[in-house]
Structure formats: structure tokens, C-alpha cells
Amino acid sequence: QGVTFNLLDTPGHEDFSEDTYRTLTAVDSAIMVIDAAKGIEPQTRKLFEVCRLRSVPIITFINKLDREGRDCFELLDEVADMLALDVCPMSWPVGMGGQFQGVLDLATGRVSRPEGDSREFLGKVDDAPELPPEILDEVELAQGGYPEFDLEAYRHGDLTPVYFGSALKNFGVAELIDAIA
């Protein structure tokens, strides 16, 4: 019983929204997908409010890191401020857009790296990555500036673990699925 929000943020799906609102009254949890360039879109906010009324736990996936997007702290703060929801980064992008070098798993310290002409995730994981100093600074700020994951706060719908990635390029998807499990 899961729902992915951004699938409904496309024009022409307004007729599908009513069914989605009904579905959200019966789910155990939801995945909120946010575009790294656009941030929280109006339909996502509406669907979030339905979840908030029922204290539905939400996992957040910030998508499309392989394209140019907004600053990660700006996106996290938007979720925290606009939705009145504590955020807990569980991964962190190593670059974005043309500078995208992968996704760092904050729990393991491993980086999933792009491969091939398509720059997709094909399984290459760096267990001992050398990260640029600016990424190390960002990670330190993220880990110190946002709350640690708290299972009870998540279950009550007060905290969302946040994963970064690119669904199209298969980055961060396995970590998101593991989090769901």
C-alpha cells in the first residue's frame, strides 16, 4: 500500500486525483517524490495535506539529480518549512547535473557511481570514496543541522527520511526500496 506523489503532478491527471485522495485514506505510508529543480509542486502539497490529516508516515525522494537543480539545503528546508515536517537526510548527492558523480549513502559512507555513456547506475559502488572538500562540508552540515532518524517520529508522520537520486538513471532507488522494506 504505497503511493508515489509526483506521478499525479502532471497536467491531465486531475480526474485521477479524487481516486488518489481516497487511496491516501487507506495507506500505511507514502513516498513523496520531489523534482530537484521544481521543489514541492502544488499537487504534491495537496496530497501531503491528506496524509498529514491521517498522520501517514512519508519517505521523501528528491529526484532528477542528474539534471541541474536547486541547492540541496534549500530543498530540505522547503520540505521542513512548507510542510512543517522534520527532515532527515539519509543520502547525499555528490554533485548535480553535469557535475553529478553519484550518491553517498550516509549510513555506510559508500558512493554509488555513474557508469557508461548513459551515466546510469550499473552497480559500481565505491566503498572508500575520496570526496571533494565542498561535499564533505555539505555532509557535515547536513548531519549536524538536521535531526537524526527517529523511528517513532517517522511512524507518527512528524519526520521524513530523505533520499536523493535519479529514478531515470537508477540512482538512490535501491536505497529507497530498502527503506520501504
Disulfide bonds with the S-S distance in Angstrom:
none
